[in-house]
Amino acid sequence: MIKKLLKLVVLFTATLLLIVSCSKNDDEETTTPETPTSTVPVLEDNVKIIDQTKLQLDVTPAKIDEGIYQFTFTGTAPTIKSGDLIVGDQGEGFIRNVTASKVDGNTITLQTTQASMADLFKEGGFNFSLDMNDLTQKKAASGFSYTISNRSIYQEGPLSIVLNKGQIDFDPNWFFDFKFNKTGITFFELSAKNAKLNGELTATVTAAQATTLVNKSSSILTNPKAFTKEHTIWVPAVLLGITVLVPVKIVAKLDLILDYSATINAAITRQTTFASTNTFNLGIQYANGQWNDINSFSPVNKFTLSQRTGNAKATINLALTPKVSFRLYGQAGPYASVSLMEQLSGAIASPSLDWDFKADVWLKATAGVEIEILDFDKLDYNKSIETEKLFYTTPYKIESVSGNSQVGEAGKQLSNPLKVRIIDNLEKIQSNVPVYFKVESGGGSVQTSSIMTDENGFAQTTWKLGTSGEQVVTVSAKKGDGTNILGVPVTFTALFKSLIGTWTLISATPAIGTFVPDYIQCVGNGDIVMEENRINSGQMIVTKDGGQIIFNSTQKYNNITYDDKCKVTQDSPDTFTEGTDNAAFTYDEKSFFIKDVESGTIDTYTYTLLSANKVSVLGCVFERK
């Protein structure tokens, strides 16, 4: 079994040599590998390398299929006998064990069976790198590029899928490394490092009614055969002590596959765009009898929902995959692919047009080989890896932008609109989302209660304040199933600029009812009065142009006699006086201006609106009922 596995590795490696060389024309290319850094491989002694300038193969399919390899020659008949192994690059190439040989005139007919690379190489190793620079429609200096637009992919019954745009730029540089000994292959590596895969997929799915489409797959290439190319890789080797070039013949095929499925419960239209930019490492390695993976991805994905109509729930799966497959010496061989995967789901409600959309986007890479060319029955190997899914959902969150905590006149419109924005979970703005503005208290009104977000993700409306009470507006946005998105509700409050009305003192510093010293004077050898004040209650009356603050208070007096050292010599009993303090003022948007009756000076006291009906001034809080 190990021997067979080692043979598989050899085949896989040789096949993938071609991955870089696909081109639109069918002309064969010859590739000489880079100078090997491993020991030059040694071929088995029974190997016969067929020179097509001397031996011309009859490529009649019926004969080839039966293992009959018939060559015409000129001059001396070639010495090929039973037990030899022939290898050549004619047709799709061949590597065959000879079981019988017959010469008839200038024709030699060989009865053969399929051989393997492990039958070809005895020991040593080689490595080389191949890119994809000669593929058709290549972009700029390197790699493969392909663009498609407005292609109908599926049209049957109520369902239509149109690929509005498909763009793939694929630029791997493949590295191959082989080592052999008498047991077969001992080491193998196939890897593409720092490879590029950039893709964009815009598709429109339209359903006239409820429908289900089970997994489908289509090539998006107009002529897939045009992307097939033959290559001969000439590998330096030693045969019976002589340095020779042994051909490795590969036929490579590049295809772009679109896989799709859909489950839709009513008539809808969805158009989405998935763009991905990736740098990746991908490969497999065989060493010490075990397979190891080589993989890492650094994707940058972008998702856009362009069109949506219909009151429906839908789940749609799309995948765009560049796949390179190979035939080695005319037999099925290795393959490799990297898929741009997306799974979409969403809903739209009617008549509200609330909607939501979710998408998982990720990459799936596969490398494998079909083993028909090896000398054991159909043993396939493949390994698939998937990157972590990027979860996308929109609309995801509502945020306040501006317009909160404004101060305005009762019954009048605020100077600035109430403004919010909607974003997806990647913090990108989202347009065409219904947003709802609702007056919660205060009796005011908004100009528009429902509005769609604009191209910048914003929604806004103006607010006319009520005449009393707390002024509050809430803003919301919903998913297709009616549940709120994150951030709901966004709350806007506003304060009355007008202070007109009667306000009652509800708190003060120091607390209401607490005596506070006013003054104490000592000049020596005399009598003074120590005065303390206590606010019992208060009121503020505000008119259009001004007003007054009235404090009901109690004053406490102590008549104290001092000596020249200010030492108390006599302390008279306290006396109390009930009275009021009345201060008139004018005001603007920020301050009260109180004029001292005796001195004529004007003191300025800033006030703060704590709510529509609470104000703080002079260390006191007044409430308007």
C-alpha positions as CSV (number, residue, x, y, z in Angstrom):
1,M,0.0,0.0,0.0
2,I,2.8,2.4,0.9
3,K,4.4,1.7,-2.5
4,K,1.2,2.6,-4.2
5,L,0.8,5.7,-2.2
6,L,4.3,6.8,-3.1
7,K,3.5,6.2,-6.8
8,L,0.4,8.4,-6.4
9,V,2.5,11.2,-5.1
10,V,4.8,11.0,-8.0
11,L,1.9,11.2,-10.4
12,F,0.3,14.0,-8.6
13,T,3.5,16.1,-8.7
14,A,4.2,15.5,-12.3
15,T,0.7,16.4,-13.3
16,L,0.6,19.7,-11.5
17,L,3.7,20.8,-13.4
18,L,1.3,21.9,-16.0
19,I,-0.9,24.1,-13.9
20,V,0.8,27.2,-15.0
21,S,0.9,26.5,-18.7
22,C,-2.7,26.4,-19.9
23,S,-3.3,28.6,-23.0
24,K,-6.0,29.2,-25.5
25,N,-4.2,27.7,-28.5
26,D,-3.5,24.0,-28.7
27,D,0.2,24.4,-29.6
28,E,2.4,22.2,-27.5
29,E,5.0,23.9,-25.3
30,T,8.3,22.5,-24.1
31,T,9.4,23.4,-20.7
32,T,12.9,22.9,-19.3
33,P,12.8,22.9,-15.5
34,E,15.1,25.1,-13.4
35,T,18.4,23.6,-12.4
36,P,17.5,20.9,-9.9
37,T,18.7,21.4,-6.3
38,S,18.2,17.7,-5.6
39,T,20.2,14.8,-6.8
40,V,19.6,14.2,-10.5
41,P,17.1,11.4,-10.8
42,V,18.2,8.0,-12.2
43,L,15.9,6.1,-14.5
44,E,15.2,2.4,-14.3
45,D,17.5,0.4,-16.6
46,N,14.6,-0.9,-18.8
47,V,13.4,2.6,-19.8
48,K,13.1,3.4,-23.5
49,I,12.6,7.1,-24.3
50,I,10.7,7.3,-27.6
51,D,12.1,9.9,-30.0
52,Q,9.2,11.1,-32.2
53,T,11.6,12.2,-34.9
54,K,12.5,8.5,-35.4
55,L,9.4,6.7,-34.3
56,Q,5.9,7.9,-35.3
57,L,3.0,6.7,-33.2
58,D,-0.3,5.6,-34.7
59,V,-2.7,7.5,-32.4
60,T,-5.8,5.7,-33.6
61,P,-8.0,5.7,-30.4
62,A,-9.2,2.1,-30.8
63,K,-5.6,0.8,-30.8
64,I,-4.5,3.1,-27.9
65,D,-7.5,2.0,-25.9
66,E,-6.5,-1.6,-26.3
67,G,-2.9,-0.9,-25.3
68,I,-1.6,-1.4,-28.8
69,Y,1.2,1.1,-29.5
70,Q,2.3,0.9,-33.1
71,F,5.2,3.0,-34.5
72,T,6.6,3.4,-38.0
73,F,10.3,3.9,-38.3
74,T,13.0,4.4,-41.0
75,G,16.3,2.6,-41.0
76,T,17.2,0.0,-38.4
77,A,14.4,-1.4,-36.3
78,P,14.4,-0.2,-32.7
79,T,15.3,-2.6,-30.0
80,I,12.2,-2.8,-27.7
81,K,11.3,-6.0,-26.1
82,S,8.9,-7.4,-23.5
83,G,9.8,-6.1,-20.0
84,D,10.8,-2.7,-21.3
85,L,9.1,0.6,-20.2
86,I,8.4,3.1,-23.0
87,V,7.8,6.8,-22.3
88,G,7.1,9.5,-24.9
89,D,5.3,12.8,-25.6
90,Q,3.3,12.0,-28.7
91,G,-0.4,12.4,-28.5
92,E,-1.3,13.0,-24.9
93,G,1.9,11.2,-23.9
94,F,2.4,7.7,-22.6
95,I,4.2,5.7,-20.0
96,R,3.7,2.0,-20.7
97,N,5.0,-1.5,-19.7
98,V,5.8,-3.6,-22.8
99,T,4.4,-7.1,-22.7
100,A,5.0,-8.1,-26.3
101,S,6.9,-6.8,-29.3
102,K,6.6,-7.5,-33.1
103,V,8.5,-5.9,-36.0
104,D,6.8,-6.1,-39.5
105,G,8.6,-4.1,-42.2
106,N,9.0,-0.5,-41.0
107,T,6.4,-1.0,-38.3
108,I,6.9,-2.1,-34.7
109,T,3.8,-3.1,-32.7
110,L,4.0,-3.2,-28.9
111,Q,1.4,-4.7,-26.6
112,T,1.4,-2.7,-23.4
113,T,-0.1,-2.0,-20.0
114,Q,-0.2,1.2,-18.0
115,A,2.9,2.0,-16.0
116,S,3.6,4.6,-13.3
117,M,6.1,7.2,-12.5
118,A,7.4,5.0,-9.7
119,D,8.2,2.5,-12.4
120,L,10.1,5.2,-14.3
121,F,12.4,6.7,-11.6
122,K,14.8,4.6,-9.6
123,E,16.3,7.2,-7.3
124,G,17.3,10.8,-6.9
125,G,15.0,13.8,-7.2
126,F,14.2,17.1,-8.9
127,N,12.2,20.2,-8.3
128,F,11.0,23.2,-10.3
129,S,8.5,26.1,-10.3
130,L,5.8,26.9,-12.9
131,D,3.5,30.0,-13.1
132,M,0.4,30.7,-15.2
133,N,1.7,33.5,-17.4
134,D,0.7,32.0,-20.7
135,L,-2.9,31.4,-20.1
136,T,-5.4,33.0,-22.4
137,Q,-6.8,36.4,-21.5
138,K,-3.9,37.0,-19.2
139,K,-4.0,40.3,-17.4
140,A,-1.0,42.6,-17.4
141,A,2.3,40.8,-16.8
142,S,1.3,37.6,-15.1
143,G,-1.5,35.2,-14.2
144,F,-4.9,34.3,-15.7
145,S,-7.7,36.7,-16.0
146,Y,-11.3,36.1,-17.2
147,T,-14.3,38.4,-17.4
148,I,-17.9,37.6,-18.1
149,S,-20.9,39.9,-18.2
150,N,-24.7,39.6,-18.4
151,R,-24.7,35.8,-19.0
152,S,-27.9,33.9,-18.4
153,I,-26.9,30.9,-16.3
154,Y,-30.2,29.3,-15.6
155,Q,-33.7,29.9,-17.0
156,E,-36.4,27.3,-16.4
157,G,-40.0,27.8,-15.2
158,P,-40.3,30.6,-12.7
159,L,-36.6,30.9,-11.9
160,S,-33.9,32.9,-13.6
161,I,-30.2,33.4,-12.6
162,V,-28.2,36.0,-14.5
163,L,-24.5,36.4,-13.9
164,N,-24.2,40.2,-14.3
165,K,-20.5,40.2,-13.8
166,G,-17.9,37.5,-13.2
167,Q,-14.2,38.4,-12.8
168,I,-11.4,36.2,-11.8
169,D,-7.7,37.0,-11.6
170,F,-5.7,33.9,-10.7
171,D,-1.9,33.9,-10.3
172,P,-0.4,31.0,-8.4
173,N,3.3,30.1,-8.8
174,W,3.5,26.3,-8.2
175,F,6.5,24.7,-6.6
176,F,7.1,20.9,-7.1
177,D,9.7,18.7,-5.3
178,F,10.2,15.0,-5.8
179,K,12.6,12.5,-4.2
180,F,12.7,8.7,-5.0
181,N,14.5,5.6,-3.9
182,K,14.0,1.9,-4.7
183,T,10.8,1.8,-2.7
184,G,9.2,4.5,-4.8
185,I,8.7,8.2,-3.9
186,T,10.0,9.2,-0.5
187,F,9.2,13.0,-0.5
188,F,6.8,15.1,-2.4
189,E,5.7,18.7,-2.1
190,L,3.2,20.7,-4.3
191,S,2.6,24.2,-3.1
192,A,1.6,27.7,-4.3
193,K,2.9,30.3,-1.9
194,N,2.0,34.0,-1.9
195,A,-0.5,33.3,-4.7
196,K,-3.2,35.8,-5.7
197,L,-6.8,35.2,-6.3
198,N,-9.0,38.2,-6.9
199,G,-12.6,37.7,-7.8
200,E,-15.9,39.5,-8.1
201,L,-19.3,37.9,-8.6
202,T,-22.5,39.9,-9.3
203,A,-25.6,37.8,-9.8
204,T,-29.4,38.5,-10.1
205,V,-31.8,35.8,-9.0
206,T,-35.5,36.3,-10.0
207,A,-38.3,34.1,-9.1
208,A,-41.9,34.6,-10.4
209,Q,-43.3,32.4,-7.7
210,A,-42.2,30.0,-4.9
211,T,-39.6,27.6,-6.2
212,T,-36.7,25.3,-5.1
213,L,-33.6,24.6,-7.2
214,V,-31.4,21.8,-6.0
215,N,-27.7,22.0,-6.5
216,K,-26.7,22.9,-10.1
217,S,-23.4,23.5,-11.7
218,S,-22.4,25.3,-15.0
219,S,-19.3,26.3,-16.7
220,I,-19.2,30.0,-17.5
221,L,-16.6,29.7,-20.2
222,T,-18.0,30.1,-23.7
223,N,-15.7,27.4,-25.1
224,P,-14.1,25.3,-22.4
225,K,-12.0,23.3,-24.9
226,A,-10.2,26.5,-25.8
227,F,-8.7,26.5,-22.4
228,T,-6.9,23.2,-22.8
229,K,-3.2,23.0,-23.5
230,E,-0.6,20.3,-23.9
231,H,2.8,20.6,-22.3
232,T,6.0,18.6,-22.3
233,I,8.2,19.0,-19.3
234,W,11.8,17.7,-20.1
235,V,13.4,16.5,-16.9
236,P,17.2,15.9,-16.8
237,A,17.9,12.3,-15.7
238,V,20.5,9.5,-15.9
239,L,19.9,6.4,-17.9
240,L,22.5,3.6,-17.8
241,G,25.1,6.2,-16.8
242,I,24.2,8.7,-19.6
243,T,22.5,12.0,-19.0
244,V,19.2,12.2,-20.9
245,L,16.0,14.3,-20.9
246,V,12.9,12.3,-20.0
247,P,9.5,13.8,-21.0
248,V,6.6,14.4,-18.6
249,K,3.6,15.0,-20.8
250,I,0.6,16.9,-19.3
251,V,-2.7,18.1,-20.7
252,A,-4.1,20.9,-18.6
253,K,-7.6,22.2,-18.5
254,L,-8.8,25.4,-16.9
255,D,-12.5,25.8,-16.1
256,L,-14.6,28.4,-14.3
257,I,-17.5,26.7,-12.5
258,L,-20.6,28.4,-11.1
259,D,-22.5,26.3,-8.5
260,Y,-25.9,27.5,-7.4
261,S,-29.1,26.5,-5.6
262,A,-32.1,28.4,-4.2
263,T,-35.1,28.0,-2.0
264,I,-37.7,30.8,-2.3
265,N,-41.2,31.0,-0.9
266,A,-42.6,33.8,-3.1
267,A,-41.9,36.1,-6.0
268,I,-38.6,38.0,-5.5
269,T,-35.6,39.7,-7.1
270,R,-32.2,39.7,-5.4
271,Q,-29.0,41.1,-6.9
272,T,-25.8,40.7,-4.9
273,T,-22.1,41.4,-5.4
274,F,-19.3,39.5,-3.6
275,A,-15.8,40.8,-4.2
276,S,-12.8,39.1,-2.6
277,T,-9.0,39.8,-2.7
278,N,-6.8,37.0,-1.4
279,T,-3.2,36.1,-0.9
280,F,-2.9,32.5,0.0
281,N,-0.6,29.5,0.4
282,L,-2.0,26.2,-0.7
283,G,-0.4,22.8,-1.1
284,I,0.2,19.3,0.2
285,Q,3.4,17.5,1.3
286,Y,4.2,13.8,1.6
287,A,7.1,13.0,4.0
288,N,7.9,10.1,6.3
289,G,4.9,8.2,5.1
290,Q,2.4,10.9,6.0
291,W,0.5,13.7,4.2
292,N,0.7,17.2,5.6
293,D,-1.3,20.3,4.5
294,I,0.2,23.6,3.5
295,N,-2.5,26.3,3.7
296,S,-3.1,29.8,4.9
297,F,-5.4,32.5,3.5
298,S,-5.6,36.3,4.0
299,P,-9.0,37.3,2.4
300,V,-10.4,40.8,2.2
301,N,-14.1,40.4,1.3
302,K,-16.7,42.9,0.4
303,F,-20.4,42.2,0.0
304,T,-23.1,44.5,-1.5
305,L,-26.9,43.9,-1.8
306,S,-27.9,46.0,-4.9
307,Q,-31.6,45.0,-5.6
308,R,-34.3,43.5,-3.5
309,T,-38.0,43.2,-4.3
310,G,-40.8,41.0,-3.2
311,N,-42.4,39.9,0.1
312,A,-40.6,36.7,0.6
313,K,-38.0,34.6,2.4
314,A,-35.2,33.2,0.4
315,T,-32.0,31.2,0.7
316,I,-29.5,31.3,-2.2
317,N,-26.1,29.6,-2.5
318,L,-23.5,30.7,-5.1
319,A,-19.9,29.7,-5.7
320,L,-17.5,30.7,-8.4
321,T,-14.6,28.4,-8.8
322,P,-11.5,28.4,-11.0
323,K,-10.5,24.7,-11.4
324,V,-7.4,23.4,-13.0
325,S,-7.4,19.7,-13.9
326,F,-4.7,17.6,-15.5
327,R,-4.2,14.5,-17.6
328,L,-0.8,12.9,-17.1
329,Y,0.4,10.6,-19.9
330,G,-3.2,10.5,-21.2
331,Q,-4.6,9.4,-17.8
332,A,-6.7,11.4,-15.3
333,G,-4.5,13.1,-12.8
334,P,-4.3,15.9,-10.3
335,Y,-6.6,18.9,-9.9
336,A,-6.7,22.0,-7.8
337,S,-9.4,24.7,-7.2
338,V,-10.2,27.7,-5.0
339,S,-13.8,28.6,-4.7
340,L,-15.4,31.9,-3.7
341,M,-18.3,30.7,-1.6
342,E,-21.4,32.6,-0.5
343,Q,-24.6,31.6,1.2
344,L,-27.4,34.2,1.2
345,S,-30.6,34.5,3.1
346,G,-33.1,37.3,3.8
347,A,-36.7,38.5,3.9
348,I,-38.8,41.5,2.9
349,A,-42.1,42.4,4.6
350,S,-45.1,44.0,2.9
351,P,-46.4,46.7,2.9
352,S,-43.8,48.1,5.3
353,L,-40.8,47.1,3.1
354,D,-38.8,46.2,6.2
355,W,-36.1,43.8,5.1
356,D,-32.9,42.1,6.2
357,F,-30.2,40.2,4.5
358,K,-27.5,37.8,5.7
359,A,-24.5,36.3,4.0
360,D,-21.7,33.9,4.9
361,V,-18.7,34.3,2.6
362,W,-15.6,32.2,2.6
363,L,-13.1,30.4,0.5
364,K,-12.9,26.7,-0.1
365,A,-9.7,25.2,-1.6
366,T,-9.3,21.6,-2.8
367,A,-6.3,19.7,-4.1
368,G,-6.4,16.1,-5.2
369,V,-5.6,13.5,-7.7
370,E,-7.3,10.7,-9.6
371,I,-5.0,7.7,-9.6
372,E,-5.9,5.8,-12.7
373,I,-2.4,6.2,-14.0
374,L,-0.8,4.3,-11.1
375,D,-0.6,0.6,-11.0
376,F,-3.4,-0.1,-8.6
377,D,-7.2,0.2,-8.8
378,K,-8.8,3.7,-8.6
379,L,-7.6,5.1,-5.4
380,D,-8.3,8.9,-5.3
381,Y,-6.8,11.3,-2.8
382,N,-8.1,14.8,-2.1
383,K,-8.0,17.4,0.7
384,S,-10.3,20.4,1.1
385,I,-10.0,23.3,3.5
386,E,-12.3,26.2,4.2
387,T,-11.4,29.5,5.6
388,E,-13.3,31.0,8.5
389,K,-16.6,32.3,7.3
390,L,-17.1,36.1,7.2
391,F,-20.6,36.7,8.6
392,Y,-22.4,39.6,6.9
393,T,-25.8,41.0,7.9
394,T,-27.6,44.2,7.0
395,P,-29.3,46.3,8.2
396,Y,-27.4,45.6,11.4
397,K,-27.3,48.7,13.6
398,I,-28.9,52.1,13.9
399,E,-26.8,55.0,15.3
400,S,-27.5,58.6,16.3
401,V,-25.7,61.2,14.2
402,S,-27.0,64.6,15.3
403,G,-30.0,66.5,16.6
404,N,-30.1,65.3,20.2
405,S,-30.5,67.6,23.3
406,Q,-31.5,70.7,21.3
407,V,-33.2,73.7,23.0
408,G,-36.1,75.3,21.3
409,E,-39.3,77.2,21.6
410,A,-42.5,75.4,22.7
411,G,-44.7,74.7,19.7
412,K,-41.9,75.5,17.2
413,Q,-39.6,73.5,15.0
414,L,-36.1,72.8,16.2
415,S,-33.3,74.4,14.2
416,N,-31.5,71.1,13.3
417,P,-33.0,67.9,12.0
418,L,-32.9,64.6,13.9
419,K,-30.4,62.4,12.0
420,V,-29.5,58.7,12.2
421,R,-27.6,56.3,10.1
422,I,-27.8,52.6,9.3
423,I,-24.7,50.3,9.0
424,D,-24.1,46.7,8.4
425,N,-22.0,44.5,10.7
426,L,-18.9,45.5,8.9
427,E,-19.7,49.2,9.8
428,K,-20.4,50.0,6.2
429,I,-23.3,52.4,5.5
430,Q,-26.6,50.9,4.2
431,S,-29.0,52.6,1.9
432,N,-32.7,52.0,1.3
433,V,-33.6,50.9,4.8
434,P,-37.0,52.1,6.2
435,V,-36.5,54.2,9.3
436,Y,-39.3,55.2,11.7
437,F,-39.5,58.4,13.8
438,K,-42.1,58.5,16.6
439,V,-43.0,61.2,19.1
440,E,-43.2,59.5,22.5
441,S,-44.1,62.4,24.7
442,G,-44.6,66.2,24.8
443,G,-47.3,66.5,22.1
444,G,-45.0,67.6,19.3
445,S,-44.7,66.2,15.8
446,V,-42.1,65.1,13.2
447,Q,-42.3,66.1,9.5
448,T,-41.8,62.5,8.3
449,S,-42.5,59.5,10.4
450,S,-41.1,56.9,7.9
451,I,-38.2,57.5,5.5
452,M,-35.6,55.4,3.6
453,T,-31.9,55.9,4.3
454,D,-30.1,57.7,1.5
455,E,-27.0,56.6,-0.4
456,N,-24.8,57.6,2.6
457,G,-26.9,55.5,5.0
458,F,-28.6,58.6,6.6
459,A,-32.2,59.2,7.5
460,Q,-33.4,62.5,9.0
461,T,-36.5,64.5,9.8
462,T,-37.5,67.8,11.5
463,W,-39.1,68.0,14.9
464,K,-41.8,70.5,16.0
465,L,-41.8,70.6,19.8
466,G,-45.0,70.3,21.9
467,T,-46.0,72.9,24.5
468,S,-45.5,71.0,27.8
469,G,-44.0,67.9,29.3
470,E,-40.9,65.9,28.4
471,Q,-40.1,66.2,24.7
472,V,-39.0,62.7,23.4
473,V,-38.7,61.2,20.0
474,T,-37.6,57.6,19.3
475,V,-36.2,56.2,16.1
476,S,-36.3,52.5,15.0
477,A,-35.6,50.2,12.1
478,K,-36.7,46.6,11.7
479,K,-35.8,43.3,10.0
480,G,-38.0,41.5,7.5
481,D,-39.6,39.5,10.4
482,G,-40.5,42.6,12.3
483,T,-37.9,42.4,15.0
484,N,-35.7,45.4,15.8
485,I,-32.1,45.8,14.6
486,L,-29.3,46.6,17.0
487,G,-29.4,50.0,18.6
488,V,-33.2,50.4,18.6
489,P,-34.5,52.7,20.0
490,V,-32.4,55.8,19.3
491,T,-33.8,58.4,21.7
492,F,-33.8,62.2,21.0
493,T,-34.8,64.7,23.7
494,A,-35.2,68.4,23.5
495,L,-35.6,71.3,26.1
496,F,-37.8,74.4,26.0
497,K,-35.9,77.6,25.4
498,S,-38.8,79.6,26.9
499,L,-38.8,79.8,30.7
500,I,-42.2,81.5,30.8
501,G,-44.2,80.2,33.8
502,T,-44.2,79.7,37.5
503,W,-41.5,77.5,39.0
504,T,-41.4,76.0,42.5
505,L,-38.2,75.5,44.4
506,I,-37.7,71.7,45.0
507,S,-34.1,71.6,46.2
508,A,-31.2,73.9,47.2
509,T,-27.7,73.9,48.4
510,P,-27.5,74.0,51.4
511,A,-30.7,72.1,51.8
512,I,-34.0,73.9,52.3
513,G,-34.5,74.6,56.1
514,T,-30.8,74.7,57.0
515,F,-29.4,77.8,58.7
516,V,-26.4,79.2,57.0
517,P,-24.1,81.9,58.5
518,D,-24.4,85.2,56.7
519,Y,-21.7,87.2,58.4
520,I,-19.8,87.6,61.7
521,Q,-17.9,90.8,62.4
522,C,-15.5,91.6,65.2
523,V,-13.7,95.0,65.5
524,G,-12.9,94.7,69.2
525,N,-14.6,96.2,72.3
526,G,-18.0,96.4,70.7
527,D,-21.3,94.8,69.9
528,I,-21.9,93.0,66.7
529,V,-24.7,90.9,65.2
530,M,-24.0,87.4,63.9
531,E,-26.6,86.7,61.2
532,E,-27.7,83.3,59.8
533,N,-30.2,82.7,57.0
534,R,-32.5,79.8,56.2
535,I,-34.5,79.3,53.0
536,N,-37.9,77.8,53.7
537,S,-39.4,77.8,50.2
538,G,-39.0,79.6,47.0
539,Q,-40.6,80.5,43.7
540,M,-39.5,81.8,40.4
541,I,-41.9,83.7,38.2
542,V,-40.8,84.2,34.6
543,T,-42.4,86.4,32.0
544,K,-41.5,87.1,28.4
545,D,-39.0,89.8,29.2
546,G,-37.9,89.1,32.8
547,G,-39.0,87.9,36.1
548,Q,-38.3,87.5,39.8
549,I,-37.0,85.0,42.3
550,I,-38.7,85.0,45.7
551,F,-37.3,83.1,48.6
552,N,-39.4,82.8,51.9
553,S,-36.7,82.8,54.6
554,T,-35.9,83.0,58.3
555,Q,-33.1,85.2,59.7
556,K,-31.5,84.4,63.0
557,Y,-29.6,87.2,65.0
558,N,-27.2,86.9,67.9
559,N,-26.1,90.1,69.7
560,I,-22.6,89.4,71.0
561,T,-20.3,91.7,72.9
562,Y,-16.5,91.3,72.3
563,D,-13.5,92.7,74.1
564,D,-10.5,94.1,72.3
565,K,-9.3,90.6,71.8
566,C,-12.5,89.7,70.1
567,K,-13.4,87.5,73.1
568,V,-17.1,87.1,73.7
569,T,-18.1,88.8,76.9
570,Q,-21.8,88.7,76.4
571,D,-24.0,86.5,74.2
572,S,-27.6,87.7,73.9
573,P,-30.5,85.3,73.1
574,D,-31.3,84.6,69.4
575,T,-33.9,86.6,67.7
576,F,-35.8,85.5,64.6
577,T,-37.3,87.4,61.7
578,E,-39.5,85.9,59.0
579,G,-39.3,87.6,55.6
580,T,-38.9,87.3,51.9
581,D,-36.0,87.9,49.5
582,N,-37.0,89.2,46.1
583,A,-34.6,89.6,43.2
584,A,-35.7,90.9,39.9
585,F,-33.9,89.8,36.7
586,T,-33.8,89.8,33.0
587,Y,-32.5,86.8,31.0
588,D,-31.2,85.4,27.8
589,E,-30.6,81.8,26.5
590,K,-27.9,81.2,29.2
591,S,-28.0,83.6,32.1
592,F,-30.1,85.6,34.6
593,F,-29.0,89.2,35.1
594,I,-29.9,90.4,38.6
595,K,-29.5,94.1,39.5
596,D,-28.5,95.0,43.1
597,V,-30.9,97.6,44.2
598,E,-28.5,99.4,46.6
599,S,-25.3,99.3,44.5
600,G,-26.8,99.2,41.0
601,T,-24.4,96.4,40.0
602,I,-25.6,93.5,37.9
603,D,-24.7,90.0,38.9
604,T,-24.8,87.2,36.3
605,Y,-26.0,83.7,37.1
606,T,-25.9,80.9,34.5
607,Y,-28.9,78.7,34.4
608,T,-29.1,75.1,33.1
609,L,-32.2,73.4,31.8
610,L,-32.2,69.9,33.3
611,S,-35.3,68.9,31.4
612,A,-38.2,70.7,29.7
613,N,-39.6,71.6,33.2
614,K,-36.6,71.7,35.5
615,V,-34.0,74.4,35.7
616,S,-31.0,74.9,38.0
617,V,-29.8,78.4,39.0
618,L,-28.2,79.9,42.2
619,G,-27.5,76.4,43.5
620,C,-31.3,75.8,43.5
621,V,-33.5,73.6,41.4
622,F,-36.9,74.9,40.3
623,E,-39.7,72.8,38.7
624,R,-42.4,74.1,36.5
625,K,-45.8,72.4,37.1
